[in-house]
Amino acid sequence: MKRSTFIFRLVLITLVALALAWFWALPPLLTPLFYLHPTDWTDADVVRHIWHFRLVQPEWVGTPPDYMRWSQAETLARLAVVFLGWLGGTTLLTRRYLIGRKRSSPNRCAAANRRPAGQSGGSDNLSAIVAPDRAFPAAVAEFWTLDGMRPFLSILSLLGVIACASGCTRTYISTGAPGVPSPDGDTRFCLTAHGAYGRAYTERSKKLLDVWIGRGPYTNEVTLLSHRYKFIGADLWGHVEWISTNEVVMHVYDYGDGVSKYDAGKTGAPSNHIATLSFYLDKSSGKFRDKR
C-alpha cells in the first residue's frame, strides 16, 4: 500500500466517523424537543415514540425515566460506538500498511545491493546517488498531476459535502400520533410542522405544515386526508377546533419574528393570524376534504 493511499484512507475513515457522530450520535442531545403529547404519557413513552432505534432504554437511566438524562446517555453510547469503530478501522488500516512496508523493505535492500553485470564496485555508490536525484523530481512532478492529486481532491470534496450537509438540519413540532381527537373520539387530527433547514424555528422563514386526518388504532389506521401546506412565519403552529364529527377547523398563527409561543405566553403577547383551514367529511367518498 502506498503512503498516499494510506493517508487518504485514514482521512476518509476519520471523516466518516465525524459524519456519523454529527448526524447519528449527537441528534438525541441536540434535537430541540417541541413535542405535544397526551398528558398521561411519561418520558419513556416520548422516547419510544420519537426514537425507534435506541442503544439505551429509558428505564436504565432512572426511575421514573427522564428524557434529558436518557438523551445524554444515548448520545454517549452512540459516540462510544462511533469511536470504537473509528479506532478499530484505523488500527487495522495502520497494521496493514506497516506489514506491507516490512515485506517491501527486504526486496528494496536486495535490489539496491544487486550489482549489474560488467559494472565495477565503485560505480555502485554513483548509481545510488544519481538514482534518488532523478527519482525526486519525478515524484514531485507525479504528485502535481491529476492522478497524484486525486486523493487530496477527493478529501477536499468530501469535506465540502460534510460542511454543506451540516446545515441540513431542521426543527419539527408535532402533535404526535394521538393528535386532536374528534368529539366522538373516532377520528383524530394530527399536525406536524417542519422548520427551514439550518435556521431556528422562531425565525421568519418558510414552514411546512403536514395535516393528517384518520381513524382507527395506530397499527391499523385509515387515512382520511393527508396534505402538506406551505406558509411563511416565525414560531408557526395551528390551533385545531372540531366543529362537529364531520368538520374541523385549524387556525394557523405565530407571534412575530424571533418570538416563541412560550415567551409570548409569559408576557401575554397577542398572536398573529396567518390563515384558517377548514376540512369537512365528503360523504360520497368517505374522505375529508379542505374547503377552497
LUMNU-776940 format. One record per residue (C-alpha): residue in one letter; y, x, z. Coordinates in steps of 0.001 Angstrom, whole numbers, padded with zeros to 6 digits, always signed. Layout:
N
AYXZ/...
***
This chain:
292
M+000000+000000+000000/K+003400+001370-000993/R+006074+001756+001623/S+008440-000616-000198/T+005686-003247-000319/F+005013-002766+003388/I+008704-003180+004270/F+009029-006232+002048/R+006017-007963+003599/L+007165-007052+007103/V+010602-008551+006499/L+009037-011604+004842/I+006811-012279+007867/T+009837-011935+010152/L+011919-014340+008065/V+009107-016898+008007/A+008829-016631+011793/L+012589-017150+012158/A+012441-020197+009878/L+009571-021685+011889/A+011445-021030+015122/W+014569-022797+013828/F+013033-025753+012013/W+009918-026335+014154/A+010188-024716+017584/L+013812-025462+018523/P+014251-029133+017413/P+012763-030645+020616/L+015517-028967+022607/L+018399-029039+020110/T+017965-032509+018596/P+020560-034907+020069/L+018806-037876+021651/F+020665-041097+020928/Y+017724-043468+021049/L+017809-047099+022084/H+014547-048270+023581/P+013254-051053+025830/T+014269-050802+029456/D+010667-050695+030633/W+009925-047516+028663/T+009509-044267+030572/D+010487-040827+029308/A+006833-040271+028443/D+006908-043318+026150/V+010036-041995+024417/V+008396-038591+023900/R+005253-040141+022403/H+007271-042420+020136/I+009542-039690+018705/W+007346-036574+018781/H+003920-037440+017414/F+002773-033788+017407/R+003048-032145+020823/L+001788-028929+022364/V+002805-030090+025853/Q+002077-033546+027186/P+004971-035196+029083/E+002793-035741+032162/W+002268-031984+032519/V+005889-031201+033373/G+006282-033517+036335/T+005768-036923+037892/P+007496-039030+036795/P+007851-037339+033378/D+011329-036094+032483/Y+012413-035817+028842/M+014687-032809+029372/R+012004-030819+031195/W+009480-031735+028523/S+011803-030633+025704/Q+012301-027257+027393/A+008563-026776+027961/E+007698-027909+024426/T+010281-025561+022912/L+008990-022603+024931/A+005406-023401+023920/R+006321-023585+020243/L+008323-020360+020451/A+005324-018683+022056/V+003090-019822+019181/V+005587-018515+016625/F+005935-015192+018459/L+002175-014686+018736/G+001762-015497+015051/W+004518-013030+014126/L+003053-010354+016412/G-000455-010793+015003/G+000767-010755+011401/T+002926-007652+011803/T+000164-005855+013729/L-002432-006483+011032/L+000019-005511+008297/T+001022-002281+010073/R-002601-001358+010736/R-003480-001897+007083/Y-000539+000252+005990/L-001439+003114+008349/I-005104+003062+007321/G-004048+003226+003682/R-001849+006244+004380/K-004653+008067+006187/R-007004+007507+003260/S-004480+008713+000698/S-003407+011838+002672/P-006657+013860+002090/N-006510+013102-001623/R-002941+014333-001833/C-003779+017518+000026/A-006754+018200-002242/A-004645+017662-005343/A-001961+019979-004034/N-004475+022776-003240/R-006248+022484-006619/R-005289+025433-008867/P-005013+024715-012625/A-007157+026877-014900/G-005518+030056-016115/Q-002757+029923-013517/S-002118+032836-011198/G-001915+032440-007443/G+001831+032965-007384/S+002534+030010-009670/D+001205+027580-007044/N+004353+027800-004947/L+006530+027491-008044/S+004852+024240-009166/A+005001+022875-005633/I+008765+023420-005592/V+009522+022194-009091/A+007397+019030-008811/P+009346+017491-005902/D+012635+018400-007618/R+011573+016420-010655/A+009986+013571-008681/F+013033+012790-006519/P+015462+011861-009339/A+012707+009847-010970/A+012098+007939-007710/V+015817+007217-007352/A+016021+006002-010943/E+012958+003797-010453/F+014477+002260-007315/W+017589+001102-009195/T+015538-000573-011927/L+014719-004284-011785/D+011155-003598-010650/G+012351-001355-007860/M+014997-003808-006660/R+012832-006929-006951/P+011518-006831-003333/F+015026-006446-001930/L+016441-009127-004226/S+013674-011455-003064/I+014574-010766+000564/L+018259-011474-000110/S+017357-014704-001914/L+015182-015825+000989/L+017997-015065+003433/G+020332-017195+001323/V+017884-020090+001299/I+017470-019940+005082/A+021247-019763+005571/C+021747-022834+003388/A+018888-024733+004986/S+020213-024043+008489/G+022927-026602+007785/C+020442-029228+006578/T+020054-030929+009934/R+021493-034266+010949/T+021571-036726+013814/Y+019873-040074+013739/I+020127-043096+016022/S+017548-045851+016123/T+016608-049000+017972/G+013010-047861+017814/A+010034-049910+016708/P+010691-052793+019170/G+014107-053396+017576/V+016079-056516+018434/P+013685-059491+018709/S+014434-062947+017344/P+014882-065897+019763/D+011208-066865+019443/G+010085-063212+019719/D+008118-063415+016469/T+010454-061315+014287/R+012271-058108+015097/F+015306-056377+013572/C+015100-052550+013538/L+018116-050374+012754/T+018237-046627+012109/A+021442-044686+011381/H+021486-041237+009763/G+024437-038904+010056/A+025667-036396+007480/Y+023887-033070+007126/G+025403-030224+009109/R+028085-032399+010757/A+028466-034055+014134/Y+027693-037759+014207/T+031104-038559+015692/E+032876-037040+012667/R+034070-039394+009978/S+031597-038934+007144/K+029043-040761+005034/K+026412-042534+007129/L+023191-044274+006141/L+022004-047441+007857/D+018349-048390+007377/V+017652-052058+008107/W+014093-053254+008609/I+013068-056808+009468/G+009436-057613+010111/R+006921-059204+012354/G+003509-058562+013792/P+002113-055783+016014/Y+003014-052168+015303/T-000469-051404+013945/N-000435-054362+011541/E+003207-055166+010877/V+004519-057180+007943/T+007759-056118+006266/L+010146-058959+005504/L+013098-056796+004491/S+013750-053068+004123/H+017061-051811+002761/R+019411-048843+003104/Y+023193-049238+003278/K+025889-046567+002932/F+029114-046542+004940/I+031941-044165+005802/G+032564-043986+009517/A+032525-041928+012693/D+030139-042895+015513/L+028746-045679+013336/W+026474-048363+014747/G+025654-052036+014323/H+025627-054968+016728/V+022734-057306+015888/E+023044-061002+016660/W+020386-063594+015865/I+021919-066919+014861/S+018507-068552+014687/T+014950-067500+013992/N+015766-067611+010262/E+019208-065990+010255/V+020600-062781+011725/V+023985-061034+011523/M+024844-057349+012011/H+028414-056195+012711/V+028979-052554+011683/Y+031646-050679+013676/D+032863-047343+015011/Y+035621-046104+017370/G+037571-043725+015174/D+037154-040153+014034/G+035744-037916+016754/V+035376-040699+019337/S+031899-041558+020622/K+030953-045011+021833/Y+030141-043560+025244/D+033658-042171+025699/A+035123-045393+024303/G+033073-047395+026792/K+034541-045410+029682/T+038127-045764+028505/G+037795-049315+027180/A+038965-048355+023682/P+038510-051145+021089/S+036066-050727+018222/N+036920-050666+014518/H+035197-053356+012479/I+033785-051932+009235/A+031512-054596+007764/T+029415-057662+008559/L+025966-058063+007026/S+024168-061407+007084/F+020478-061967+006447/Y+018553-065178+006017/L+014919-066142+005502/D+014153-067237+001962/K+011526-069940+002465/S+010359-069789-001145/S+009361-066120-000902/G+008892-065844+002856/K+011137-062747+002887/F+014559-062054+004374/R+017475-061500+002012/D+021043-060381+002575/K+023914-062673+001694/R+026079-061174-001025/
***
